[in-house]
Amino acid sequence: MDVLDQLVTQVQALSGSDQDVAHLYTVLKQADELLHSHATRLGYCLTALNPVKHSLGYLYLLEAHTAGSMSREQSETFLGLASTFLNSCAPEQIRLAADKFNNICRRLKEQAMHLHDPMRAILPLQAAIRKLQPSSEFLTAIHADFLQMCLLSKCYKASLSVLEDDIFEIDQKRTALVPRDFLLYCYYGGMVYIGLKKFSKALEFFQHAITAPTTSLNAITIAAFRKYVLVSLIQNGQVPPFPKYTPAVVLRNLKSCVQDYLDLANLYATRNIADVKRCITTHEDVFKSDNNLGLAKQVIASLYKRNIQRLTQTYLTLSLQDIADTVQLDGQKEAELHILQMIKDGDIFAAINQKDGMVSFQEDPEQYNTCEMTQRLNNEIHHIVRLAKKLTWVDEQVSCDHAYLSKIGRDRPRYEPEDFELVPQKMYTNL
């Protein structure tokens, strides 16, 4: 019997109990080099396996069979096989070989991009994330690939089913995750939230990328900070200082890599529209090469909005022409369009009198007494309670971790002055 036929027979025989599957995993690891050397012959072997019952064996064979370059026809065939497998495989089997599973997912992404059809990868990768995760709190290497496909296909809302999960667990052994996967997850997640106009969430994700522990500055962190500066101006009107836990190498070197963006932030603080426009025009090539020109133009729109909001703090009524002159808009019509959009977005509360062109600024009409608002507050409270319980659990785990305690013991002086304050005074007399 051929060696590949023998291996297929073993896969079929050892895909039942957990003990058999664990033994099969050892067999397949030893045969991995053999499988790659016979990659072109593995197509017929796959037809003899059931992707549901023989998930681990199917994974190894599929990964070896598609390791090389593919023609367009082969890419189409692979996308079909991989999509079926990712949707139907047995989680308890594929988790034994998380690295191989990640390879299949990454290959699926690459072939979908090769065919210029990233949307085809979205649902299979979403299913793959759930298969590999022990729970929805675990981050996997597939998260970043999934978000990239959502971005390329502009299916931003499709990502929310995964992106809105609270991630608390990063386990390299169980998910084969590497630091680059985490940084890309944060970067792509921030970009998805920009597409959804949820700028506060985008800032949160970019900040995770910027403050992630590192010993060297990398391109993902730099790209995340460039977008972080622009989104901060749009959302808050200023760029906040780095948090205290930001790595030292980032604090020392990052600002020198993004001086063009910091120049824009400094001019934004002056609230002068003309200067901000001039800065963006001057650095247009930089913003364009970074794929940030559209975001930079939104910075201009946000400054118009912020200047109009400042007027509501001073005036109760104001003409459209006065608003246009004050915030440097081109006439009443443009001022009216800006105000209507701000009213729609809930940025201001106002009414426009079409007869005389006067704008009346109003107070927030929300009374916080509707059923919808009560439900929203209730959901937020429940979410905070769950988060508090999780943080308490994490704190207990860290407090009992031997590696953490030994490091704290090494770093801390054996005796500190305040330790002696706890010793009763009478003990000093006996020394």
N, C-alpha and C positions, 0 to 999 in steps of 0.2 A: 504493500500500500504506500502511495506517495506520502511524503512528510507533511504536506499541506492537508491532505485528506485525513491523516492521523490527528492533526491539530484540530480540524473541524469536528471530528468525532469526539475529541476531548471536550471541546467547548459545549457540544450538545449534551454530553454526559455529566458535566460538572457545573451546570447552570441551575441547579435546584436549590439545595440548602445553603445556608450562609457559610457553613464549613467547606462545602464543595466549591463555592464561588471564591472563597479565600485561597483555596489550593489552586484554582484555575488562574487567579491573579498572578501567583508565583510562576506558573507554567508560561503564561503569556509574556511576562517580563523577561523570562529567559529566552523566549522565542522572538522577541521584538526585532532583533537584527536579522533573523531569518526572514521574517515577514517583509521587511523593507527590501531585502535582496530579491524577493519574488513578487514585488509590488504589482507587476503587470498581470500576474496570474491570479490575483485575489478577487477579481470580479465574479468569477463563477462560485468561489467559496462563499461570498456574501449571499448569494441566492439560496444557499443551503441553510442559512441561519435566520432566525426570527429576531428582529430588533427588540421585541418586548421580552421574550424568554431568554435570549442569549445576548443581552445588552453588552456585557463586558467584552465578550469575544467579538461581537459585531463592531464595537468601538475600536479595538486594536486593529482589526482587519481593514476597516474603513480608513483609519488614520494612516496606515501604511500604504494602502492602495492609492491614496490621493496626495501622497507626499510631494510628487514632482509637479512640473508645470502642466497646465491643462489647455486643451483647445476649447473653442467656444462650445462645441457639442459636448465635450467632457464636463465642462463647467455646468451646463444645463442638467446633465445626468447627476452630477454630484449634488447640486442644489436640491434636486428631488429626493435623493437618498438621505442626505443629511437632514433635511427638513422633517421627513418622516421619522427618522431616528430620534431627533431631538424632542419631538412631540410625544413619542411613545416609549422611550427607553425607561428601564427600571432604575429609579434613583439610588437604591441601595447597592446596585452593581456599579454604576458609572462613578460613584463617589470614591471608589477604591482607586481609580485612575483619573484624578481630577486634571492632571497635566495633559493627558491625552484628550480628555473631553474639551478642555480649553482650546487645544490645537484644532479640533474639528470646528468649534464655534468661530475661531479666528479665520479659518480657511473659508468657512461659509460667508463671513463678512467680506473677505477679499474677493471671492468669486462673484458675489452680488455687485460689488463695486466694478469688477472687471466687465460685467454685463451691463453696467450703467443702470442697475435696477435695485438700489439699496432697500426699497420697500419690501422686497421679497424676503429679506433677512430679519425683519422686525419681529414677526410672530414666532418663528423658530427660536430666535435668541431669547425672547421673553420666556418661552417655555423652558429653555435650557437653564436660565437663571433659577427658576423655581425647582428644577430637578436637582441642581447642584447644591442649592442652599439647604443647610440643616433647618433653618428657619428664616423668616423674612428679615431678621436683624443682621444677617451675615452679608458682607460685601464679597463679591466674586470678581474674577478677572473679566467675566462676560459683561458686567455692567457697563464698562466703558465702550465696548464694541456695540452694544445695544443702543446706547445713547448716540453714538456716532451715526448709526444708521437712521435713527429718528431725525437727527439734524440734517443729514444729506437729503432725506426724502421730505423734509419740512413737516413731518408728522409729530409736532411737538407734544400734543396732548396724549399721543400713544405712549409716551415715555412716563407719564405721571403714575401709572399703575406700579412702576418700579421705583421711580424717583422719589415718591412721597413716603416710601418706607423709612422708618427710623433705623438707621444703621448704628449698631453698637459693637458688632463683632467683626474683627479682622483676624482670620486664622489662616496663616500661610499653609500649614500642613493639611488642612481639610479642603481648602479651595484652590491651592497652588497660586495664590495671589502674590504679586511682587509690587514694590513701591511705585513703579511706573503706572501700574493699573489703578492704584488709588489716586494718583495725581491726574490721570486722564479722566477718571470718573468725576472728580471735582471740576475739572476744566469743562468737560462736555456738559455736565449738569448745569453749570453756570450759564453756558451758552443756550441751553434749552430754555432756562428761565428768562433769559433776555428775549428769546423769541416769543415767549408768552407774556412779556411785559411785567413779569414779577421780579422787579429789580432787587427788592430786599432779599429774596431767596437766592438770586444770582450772586449777590455780595457774600452771602454766607458760604456758598460753595467755593467761590474764588479765594476767600480768606482761608479756608481749609487747605487749599493747594499752596498758598503762600506761607502758611505757618507750619506745614508738615515737617517733622524732624528730618534734617538732612545735613550732610557734611560738605556739600558742594552745590553751587547754583546751577540750575538746569533750565532748558528752554521752556518747559511746561510752566514752571513757576514764573518766569519772565512774562510769558504770554498771558498768564492768568492775572498778573499784576497790571499789565497794560489795560486789560478790560476792567479790572477792579477800579482803576483811577477814573475811567470814563463813566462807569455805572455809578460810582460814588457821587460824581458831580450831578448826574441825572437824578438820582434818588435823594441825596442829602445836601447837595450844593457845596460839598467840601470833601476832601480826602482825609479820613481819620488817621491818627498815628498808628504805627505797628503795635500789636499786642505784646505784652511782656514776654510771652512764651515763643515769640518768633525766633527761629534759629539765628545765631550770631552771623553766620556767613551770608544770610539773606539781608540782615540789617546793614552789613558792611558794603555789600556789592550791588544790591538790587537797584537802588536809585540811580546809579551811574548808567544803567542800561536803559532807562526809560525817561531821560531828561526831557525829551520833547513832550511827553505826557504831563510831566510835572510843571513845565512851563505853561501849559494850557490850564492846569489847575490853579496856578498862581494868578493868571489873568482872570479866570472865572470869579475869583474872590473879589475883584474890583467891580463886578456886575456891569462892565462896559461891553455891550454887544459888539461894537465895531472892533475892539481889540481882540475879542475872542474869535470873531470871524477871520480876522487877519492872521491870527496864530494858526488856525486850522488850514487856511490857504497856504501859509508858509510851509507847514509840515504835511501838506496833503499827500505827497509821495510816501512818506513814512506811514501815515495812517492807512493808505491804500495797500501798501505792501504787507501790512499786518492784518489786513482784512477788517479794519476798524473804522473806515471812513464813514460808513453809515451810522455807526454808534457815535462818532464825533459830531456828526450833524445833529443827532438827537440831543447832544449837549447844548447846542445853540437853542433848540426848541425849549429845553428845560430852563434855560436862563430867561427867555421871554416869559415863560410861565412863572418863574420865581419872582421876576420883577413885577408882574401883574399882581401876584399874591401880596407883595409888599404894599401895593396901593390899597388893598382891602383893609389894611391895618390903620390907614390914615383917613380914608374917605368913605362916606356912606353912599354918595352918588358921584359919578364922573362921566363926562362925555366920551364917546368912542374916539373922537379926534384927540382929546387930551391924553387918553390912554396910549394911542398910537404915537404921539409926540414924546411922551415920557419914556416909553420902553423901546423907542426907535423902530417902530413898525411902519410899513409903507401904506399909510392911509387907514380910514375907518373900516373898510371892508376886511382887511387883514386882521385888524384888532377884533372885529366881531367874530371872525372865524376862530381865533385863538380863545376867546372867552366862551364861545359855544362849546368848544371841545373840552375846556376846563370844567364847565358845568356838567357836561356829560360824564367826565371821568371822576367827578366829585371832588375836584381840587379846590373849587370855590363854589359859593352859593350866591347866585345873582340873577337878576332879571333885566332884560334889555327892552327899552321902550323904542319901538321902531319909528314912531312919529318924530320924536325929537333927538333920537340917537343917544339917549342917556342910559347909563348902566347903574342899577341900584344893587349894592352889595348887601347880602343878608346873612343872618346867623345860621348855623347848622340846624336843620329842622329835626334831626334824629333825637327822639325822646327816650330811646333804649327801653321801651315798654311793649314791644311787639313780640309775638310768639317766635318769630324767626330770630330775633336778636337774643331771646332767652335761650333758644336751642343752640345758637352759636356760642354763647357764653358757657353753656353747660358742656358742650363738646370740648371747648378749650380747657375747662377745669379738669375734665376727665383725662385729657391728654397730659396735662401738667402732673396730675397724680401718678399716672403710669410712668412718666419720666422720672419723677422723684423716687419711686420704688426701684426703678432700674438703676439709678445712680447710687442708691443705698446698697443695692446688691453688688455693684461693681466696686464700691468702696470697701465692702467686706472682703471681696475676693482679693483685691490688691493688698489689703492689710494683712492677709494671711499668706501672701505669696513669698516663698523662701528667697527667691532671687531678689525681689524688691527689698525685703528686710535685711538681707546680707549687704546689699549696696548701701542702704541707709546707715547700717552699722559701720561700714567702712568710711563713709563720708563724714559722719558725725563725730566730733571729739568725744573721747571717753567720758569726760566730766565737763559740765558747763557750770558757770557761776550760779545760775538759778537752781541747780540741783541741790546745792548746799543749803538753800533757804528752806528746804523741806525737812532738814535734819533738826530734831529737837535740840534746844540750846544746851540741855544738860549733857548731851553726848559729847559736845566740844570739851567739856571739863575733864572727860575721861581719856582724851587723846594725849 
